[in-house]
Amino acid sequence: MKVGQRRSSIEIIAEMLKVGENGAGKTRIMYGANMSYSQIQKYLGFLIGHEFIDKVKIGNPSVTYQVTDSGLKLLKSINSVLEMLGMDEEE
């Protein structure tokens, strides 16, 4: 991806799935995928609603998000498409 170029929704989703692959909190996903608070709300809602990410409670207020099997399949598919388009290299 080129410097200064905006990311597509697909690229943002792929980054979120990568960060949440082994389970992660909302803040870790937000910073790991370089997102704003409003973006994380919108995309997490979408990914949970489509069952690509599960919300897992591990403590009293503590919530972790875990990528599901279908989320992993989606991540592989997105990576394949980005690779085919030559958009997979990070600079």
C-alpha positions in Angstrom: 0.0 0.0 0.0 1.3 3.4 -0.9 2.0 6.2 1.7 -0.9 8.6 1.9 -3.4 6.2 0.3 -6.5 5.6 2.2 -7.3 2.0 3.2 -10.4 0.3 1.9 -12.9 -1.3 4.3 -11.6 -4.7 3.2 -8.1 -3.8 4.3 -9.3 -2.5 7.6 -11.3 -5.7 8.2 -8.3 -7.8 7.4 -6.1 -5.8 9.8 -8.8 -6.2 12.6 -9.0 -10.0 11.9 -5.2 -10.3 12.0 -5.0 -8.5 15.4 -7.9 -10.5 16.9 -6.7 -13.8 15.6 -5.5 -15.0 19.0 -8.0 -12.9 21.0 -7.6 -9.2 21.8 -9.4 -6.4 23.6 -11.1 -3.5 21.8 -8.2 -1.1 22.6 -5.6 -3.5 21.2 -7.6 -4.1 18.0 -8.1 -0.3 17.7 -4.4 0.5 18.0 -3.2 -2.6 16.2 -5.4 -1.8 13.1 -4.7 1.9 13.4 -8.4 2.9 13.8 -10.4 5.6 15.4 -13.0 4.9 18.2 -15.9 5.4 15.8 -14.3 3.1 13.2 -13.8 0.3 15.8 -17.4 0.6 16.9 -18.7 0.4 13.3 -16.5 -2.4 12.2 -16.7 -4.5 15.4 -20.5 -4.3 15.2 -20.4 -5.5 11.5 -17.9 -8.4 12.2 -19.8 -9.6 15.3 -23.1 -9.3 13.5 -21.8 -11.5 10.6 -20.2 -13.9 13.1 -16.6 -13.3 11.9 -15.7 -12.3 15.5 -17.1 -13.5 18.8 -17.3 -11.4 22.0 -15.8 -13.4 24.9 -16.2 -12.3 28.5 -13.1 -13.2 30.6 -13.6 -11.0 33.6 -16.1 -8.7 35.2 -15.8 -5.7 32.8 -13.1 -7.4 30.7 -14.2 -8.4 27.2 -12.0 -10.1 24.6 -12.8 -10.5 20.9 -11.9 -13.7 19.2 -11.9 -14.4 15.5 -14.2 -17.3 14.5 -13.4 -20.0 12.0 -15.4 -18.1 9.3 -13.4 -15.0 10.2 -10.2 -16.9 9.6 -11.6 -18.1 6.2 -12.5 -14.5 5.4 -9.0 -13.3 6.4 -7.4 -15.9 4.1 -9.7 -14.9 1.2 -9.0 -11.2 1.6 -5.2 -11.9 1.8 -5.5 -14.0 -1.4 -7.4 -11.2 -3.3 -4.9 -8.5 -2.1 -2.0 -10.7 -3.2 -3.6 -11.3 -6.6 -4.0 -7.5 -7.0 -0.4 -6.9 -5.9 -1.6 -4.9 -2.9 -0.3 -7.2 -0.2 3.2 -5.7 0.3 3.5 -3.3 3.2 5.9 -0.4 2.8 
